[in-house]
Amino acid sequence: MLEAERFEKILRELNKKEKLSYKELDSIIKVSSSTIRRDVEKMSRSGLLIKIKGGISQLKKLNFDPEITARFNENVEEKKEIAEKAFKIIESGDVIYLEAGTTVFYLAEKLKNIDVTVTTNGITHIEELLKNRVKTILVGGEIKAATKSIVGIETIEFLSKYRFDKCFLGTNGISLEAGMTTPEINEAMVKREVLKVSGEKYVLADKEKFDKISNIKFSSLENCKIITTNEAIKENNRYKKYLY
């Protein structure tokens, strides 16, 4: 069983019961005790659960992804400026990955009269890409209603077969201390896999994302370049070496 599958299974069981003992985890996961304890340690550090004496406990509060429909009307001009910068990076013949998200949507909107192949987990991007006659590949997996994204183990396995010239991701938080973060484990796992199979790696982020930390780290700052607005660049000089 893959690590991501074990994490999902543990979280599903925690949703049913507020607490689980290590003995219960042994019977649920069916791997070695040392593997379970390593998983628990990682999940605890990532803010997915709380370690207690003899087992684990469900978090009482979690940060969740806001509904994507609510985000479409936020910082629109900033997002369009970022999308314009990202578009200038794309070259004819590129095979690229576009993640679900509103800023990335505005990049999908700009892909006209250019020979590219797009793979995406963003349901909201599909109509725009097809309208622009872009060769489009939709990943497999579970549809997450809040973000209109496709995530899960099947998505990771699907992506592992690909190699992208460039990827364009979103983020919920950017921090010098915590790196790139997002609220949800399935989203984080997909982001990590995309970064693993991509040549050039870009994160699209408006000024609201800087100095924010969400639950789960999906990348170090060194691993990708941040595309943001000119205003955000001026305000966040301490991030200079990570900005595109």
C-alpha positions as CSV (number, residue, x, y, z in Angstrom):
1,M,0.0,0.0,0.0
2,L,1.4,3.4,-1.0
3,E,2.0,6.1,1.6
4,A,-0.7,8.3,0.1
5,E,-3.2,5.4,0.3
6,R,-2.3,4.8,4.0
7,F,-2.8,8.5,4.8
8,E,-6.2,8.5,3.1
9,K,-7.3,5.4,4.9
10,I,-6.2,6.7,8.3
11,L,-8.1,10.0,7.7
12,R,-11.2,8.2,6.6
13,E,-11.2,6.1,9.8
14,L,-10.6,9.2,11.9
15,N,-13.7,10.8,10.3
16,K,-15.7,7.8,11.6
17,K,-14.1,7.8,15.1
18,E,-12.5,10.8,16.8
19,K,-9.7,8.6,18.2
20,L,-7.8,5.5,17.1
21,S,-5.3,3.4,19.1
22,Y,-2.1,2.0,17.5
23,K,-3.7,-1.4,17.9
24,E,-6.7,-0.3,15.8
25,L,-4.3,1.2,13.2
26,D,-2.4,-2.1,13.0
27,S,-5.6,-3.9,12.1
28,I,-6.8,-1.2,9.6
29,I,-3.6,-0.6,7.7
30,K,-1.9,-4.0,8.0
31,V,1.7,-2.8,7.7
32,S,4.5,-2.9,10.2
33,S,4.1,-1.0,13.5
34,S,7.2,1.0,12.6
35,T,5.7,2.1,9.3
36,I,2.5,3.1,11.0
37,R,4.4,5.2,13.6
38,R,6.4,6.9,10.8
39,D,3.1,7.7,9.0
40,V,1.6,9.1,12.2
41,E,4.7,11.2,12.8
42,K,4.5,12.7,9.2
43,M,0.8,13.3,9.4
44,S,1.2,15.0,12.8
45,R,3.9,17.3,11.5
46,S,1.7,18.1,8.5
47,G,-1.2,19.1,10.7
48,L,-3.5,16.2,9.7
49,L,-4.0,14.7,13.1
50,I,-2.9,14.9,16.7
51,K,-0.7,12.3,18.4
52,I,-2.0,11.2,21.8
53,K,-0.9,8.6,24.3
54,G,-1.4,5.2,22.7
55,G,-2.7,6.5,19.4
56,I,-4.1,9.4,17.4
57,S,-6.9,11.9,17.6
58,Q,-8.9,13.9,15.0
59,L,-8.1,17.5,14.6
60,K,-11.0,19.7,15.9
61,K,-10.3,22.5,13.3
62,L,-8.9,22.3,9.8
63,N,-8.4,24.9,7.1
64,F,-10.4,24.0,4.0
65,D,-10.2,25.1,0.4
66,P,-12.8,27.8,-0.2
67,E,-15.3,27.1,-2.9
68,I,-13.9,27.9,-6.3
69,T,-17.0,29.8,-7.4
70,A,-16.3,32.3,-4.6
71,R,-12.7,32.8,-5.7
72,F,-13.5,33.8,-9.3
73,N,-14.4,37.3,-8.3
74,E,-11.4,37.9,-6.1
75,N,-8.3,39.9,-7.3
76,V,-9.3,39.4,-10.9
77,E,-7.0,42.0,-12.4
78,E,-4.1,40.6,-10.4
79,K,-4.8,37.1,-11.6
80,K,-5.0,38.3,-15.2
81,E,-1.6,40.1,-14.9
82,I,-0.1,36.8,-13.5
83,A,-1.7,34.8,-16.3
84,E,-0.2,37.2,-18.9
85,K,3.3,36.7,-17.5
86,A,2.8,32.9,-17.4
87,F,1.6,32.8,-21.0
88,K,4.8,34.5,-22.2
89,I,6.8,31.5,-20.8
90,I,4.9,28.9,-22.9
91,E,6.4,28.0,-26.3
92,S,4.9,26.3,-29.4
93,G,5.2,22.5,-29.0
94,D,5.2,22.5,-25.2
95,V,3.5,19.8,-23.3
96,I,2.2,21.5,-20.1
97,Y,0.2,20.9,-17.0
98,L,-2.4,23.3,-15.8
99,E,-3.7,22.8,-12.2
100,A,-7.3,23.5,-11.2
101,G,-7.7,27.0,-9.8
102,T,-8.9,30.5,-10.7
103,T,-5.5,32.1,-11.5
104,V,-4.6,29.1,-13.7
105,F,-8.0,29.4,-15.4
106,Y,-7.1,32.8,-16.7
107,L,-3.9,31.2,-18.2
108,A,-6.1,28.5,-19.9
109,E,-8.2,31.4,-21.3
110,K,-5.1,32.9,-23.0
111,L,-4.1,29.7,-24.9
112,K,-5.2,30.7,-28.4
113,N,-3.4,30.2,-31.7
114,I,-0.5,28.3,-30.0
115,D,0.4,24.6,-30.6
116,V,0.5,23.1,-27.1
117,T,-0.8,20.0,-25.4
118,V,-2.4,20.6,-22.0
119,T,-3.0,18.0,-19.2
120,T,-5.2,19.3,-16.4
121,N,-7.1,18.2,-13.3
122,G,-9.3,21.4,-13.5
123,I,-12.9,20.7,-14.5
124,T,-13.4,24.5,-15.0
125,H,-10.6,24.7,-17.6
126,I,-12.1,22.2,-20.0
127,E,-14.7,24.3,-21.8
128,E,-12.2,27.1,-22.3
129,L,-9.5,24.8,-23.6
130,L,-11.8,23.1,-26.1
131,K,-13.2,26.5,-27.2
132,N,-9.6,27.5,-28.0
133,R,-9.0,24.2,-29.9
134,V,-6.2,23.2,-27.5
135,K,-5.3,19.5,-27.4
136,T,-6.4,18.6,-23.9
137,I,-5.9,15.6,-21.6
138,L,-8.1,15.3,-18.5
139,V,-6.5,13.3,-15.6
140,G,-8.4,10.4,-14.0
141,G,-9.5,10.3,-10.4
142,E,-12.1,11.6,-7.9
143,I,-13.7,15.0,-8.5
144,K,-13.4,17.3,-5.5
145,A,-16.6,19.5,-5.5
146,A,-15.2,22.5,-3.7
147,T,-12.3,23.2,-6.0
148,K,-13.7,21.4,-9.1
149,S,-10.4,19.5,-9.2
150,I,-9.6,15.8,-9.8
151,V,-7.5,14.2,-7.0
152,G,-6.7,10.9,-5.4
153,I,-4.5,7.8,-5.9
154,E,-5.8,7.3,-9.4
155,T,-4.7,10.8,-10.3
156,I,-1.2,10.3,-8.9
157,E,-0.8,7.0,-10.8
158,F,-2.1,8.7,-14.0
159,L,0.4,11.6,-13.7
160,S,3.3,9.3,-13.0
161,K,3.3,8.1,-16.6
162,Y,3.7,11.7,-17.9
163,R,6.6,14.2,-18.4
164,F,5.7,17.8,-18.7
165,D,7.9,20.6,-20.2
166,K,6.3,23.1,-17.8
167,C,3.7,23.0,-15.0
168,F,1.6,25.8,-13.6
169,L,0.2,25.3,-10.1
170,G,-1.6,27.4,-7.5
171,T,-1.0,27.6,-3.8
172,N,-2.9,28.7,-0.7
173,G,0.2,29.8,1.2
174,I,3.8,30.9,0.6
175,S,6.2,31.2,3.5
176,L,9.9,31.5,4.0
177,E,9.5,29.1,7.0
178,A,7.0,26.6,5.6
179,G,7.4,26.8,1.8
180,M,4.4,26.2,-0.4
181,T,1.3,24.9,1.4
182,T,-2.2,23.8,0.8
183,P,-5.1,22.8,3.1
184,E,-5.8,19.3,1.9
185,I,-3.7,16.1,1.7
186,N,-5.1,14.9,-1.7
187,E,-4.4,18.2,-3.3
188,A,-0.9,18.2,-1.9
189,M,-0.1,14.7,-3.1
190,V,-1.2,15.6,-6.7
191,K,0.9,18.8,-6.6
192,R,4.0,16.8,-5.4
193,E,3.6,14.3,-8.2
194,V,3.2,17.0,-10.9
195,L,6.4,18.8,-9.6
196,K,8.2,15.4,-9.7
197,V,7.4,14.9,-13.4
198,S,7.8,18.5,-14.7
199,G,10.8,20.2,-16.2
200,E,10.1,23.9,-15.5
201,K,8.0,24.4,-12.4
202,Y,5.9,27.5,-11.8
203,V,3.5,28.6,-9.0
204,L,1.0,31.3,-9.8
205,A,0.2,33.4,-6.7
206,D,-1.4,36.8,-6.0
207,K,-0.1,39.0,-3.2
208,E,-2.6,37.6,-0.7
209,K,-0.7,34.3,-0.7
210,F,2.6,35.6,0.7
211,D,3.4,35.1,4.3
212,K,0.5,32.6,4.7
213,I,0.8,29.0,5.9
214,S,-1.8,26.3,5.3
215,N,-1.9,22.8,6.7
216,I,0.3,20.8,4.3
217,K,3.6,21.5,2.6
218,F,3.8,20.4,-1.0
219,S,7.0,22.1,-2.1
220,S,10.0,24.0,-0.9
221,L,10.5,27.5,-2.3
222,E,13.7,26.3,-4.0
223,N,11.9,23.7,-6.1
224,C,9.8,26.1,-8.3
225,K,9.5,29.8,-9.4
226,I,6.7,32.0,-8.3
227,I,4.9,34.1,-10.9
228,T,3.2,37.1,-9.3
229,T,2.2,40.7,-9.9
230,N,4.7,43.6,-10.1
231,E,3.1,45.1,-7.0
232,A,3.6,41.8,-5.1
233,I,7.2,41.7,-6.2
234,K,7.8,45.2,-4.7
235,E,6.1,44.3,-1.5
236,N,7.8,40.9,-1.0
237,N,11.5,41.7,-1.7
238,R,12.6,39.0,0.8
239,Y,11.3,36.4,-1.7
240,K,13.2,37.9,-4.5
241,K,15.3,34.9,-5.4
242,Y,12.2,32.7,-5.7
243,L,10.3,35.1,-8.0
244,Y,10.2,34.7,-11.8
